[in-house]
Amino acid sequence: MESVHQALRVLELVNRYSGGVSLTQIARRTGLPQLVLARVMERLVRANLARPAGPGAYVAGTALALTAGAGDDGPGRLRQALAWVRDAVGAAVYVARYTDGEVAITQYADSPTAPLVEEWVDFRAAAHASAVGKALLTQLEDGDRRDHLARHRMERFTPHTLTSERALFHQLDVRLPNAPLLDLQEYAIGTVCAAVPITAGPNAECVALSMPAPDPHRLKQAARILQSEAAAVLLALIVTGGSVLTPTA
């Protein structure tokens, strides 16, 4: 969230100065250190929310102009962001939301080399066994978690699936802030997943990845990249209002 707040502060300044604003001006107005500002600008340029306008100066990007004009390409910009994350982690990526008491996949990006997980059990009934579900449940109050599990029993899908509510809640509550939630073949044998909680509105949301069960190092590396890019996805959700289920090939 701190990364998103930093990006929004910078974006506000870039959007305010139609003729361009320099990095020196941005640093002075925001108080951001040089290295932090460089990372923020890299994300904004990659998301097409800002673009260079001369040495050390930036103006609003086309994605921001489209958003301000309520253009129809807003969801397309979010798909571009997800496609970039997909390629960076080398796996299919998803955005999920907890809405009306259910888990819902709202966006995803896959490719022939980054296939989607086979939904052999409805994700709405597998929150306890999926990284997506865990990342959404961890953002809910205790009573809402219990209500969800009262409606969706903790079935055992694989030998690795947690079926104890107490054990699941402990796993959710002891995780470090912003640490990815994992599914280590709990939903399906041969598939592992990681998810990072994000929030762009009143509902819990997350960004996640899935891949064929790899060596632990590959999953750890992919989860680390996903964690670092979650802020960019959240920022794209904020500025585009992306919430419609849309694939990205």
Order of alpha helices (4+ residues) and beta strands (2+ residues): alpha-beta-alpha-alpha-beta-beta-alpha-alpha-beta-beta-alpha-alpha-alpha-beta-beta-beta-alpha
